Amino acid sequence: MNQSIIVSEIKTALQELSIREKAEILKRFFKTGKGEYGEGDIFIGVTVPDQRTVAKEFYNKISLEELIELLSSKIHEHRLTALLLLVYKFEKTKDQSLRKKIVDFYLKHTKYINNWDLVDTSCYKILGRYCFENQDSNLLEKLSDSENMWEKRMAIVGTMYHIKKGQFELTKTFALKNLKHPHDLMHKANGWLLREMGNKNETELLDFLDLHYKEIPRTCLRYAIEKLDENLRQNYLKGHI
């Protein structure tokens, strides 16, 4: 399949930005990633603000079908830019049928959204907002029950929109579902989720910790209490509460 003109222009714009970056930045970013990142990912050294600039310029010119070319790329910045394009498409339209189409597109291609940056850039603003505004948590609950760690991460990030609006039940449900997950990254994600809940309502967090302290992995606990008063933090870390 021939590459579309729009996709070619976006890739060229990103490549030109990477060339203009300083050499030390290129050295830091240009590598193949394993572990947290999808195996074989390539970094070309384009900063996220630069990718946002490109996304703002092109989001209204590219179709969802063309976005697949960027989203399936082995180059990390191509995939991240594709998700930024998708976020702008979602945020700039009031057409509910188009929003639903964007959400369906997102869910259909989760296999390409397989690292921390990609999930955090897109899920909160697309799935989280869509589920909250439509009072439908089924999409997030399905992801939370997935065996795929990154899909579980999507559910956690998605519920951040509910936290923003002061609703915590989904947050607590998802955290409890994944407390025993074997991967340390999931413990960090759960802790981050609980910490954000605590930033909105400290009493809600403390009540949750009091009920589930013995179940919570240490990594998760450290993230959850990161911004509490120091004496209170130490009491929880030492198991005094």
C-alpha angles and dihedrals in degrees: 000000000000116000112251120246092242093051090048090052092050093049090048091050091052092046091051090051091051091051091054093052119100117268094246091056090052090051091051096049104034106091143100111261128220133174106020091025127055111273111264097021114155124210119208098185104253114148121231093245089055091049090051089054091053091046092052090053097049109027094097094045100054127075126222089248091055091047089067088070090061097037093054094049122120088223110095096213091053091056094044091049090049090056092046088052089051092049092052091048090052096045097045098052129076092188104115093199090056091047090053090049090052091050091049090049090050093050093046092057103041090124088077094050096075110139141059097259094050095048095045094046096055118015100068093051097043114027097024095050094042094051093046096047092047093042089233120127095171094102092053093043091053091052091047090056093050121114089224112096094212092052089052087050089053090056091051094048091044093058089058087085089059090051089052088057093047098254113130108167094092090047093055092044093053094044092053092048092056105034092105095045108135097224118091091215089064091052089054091048092051091047092049090050092051092045091056089050088052091050088060097039119005093188090058091054094046092050089051093049092048090055098044106024095121092051098050117099114236094245091052091048093051091054093044095055097035095116100036122113109287096243091049091048092052092048091055093044091051092046095243093134 
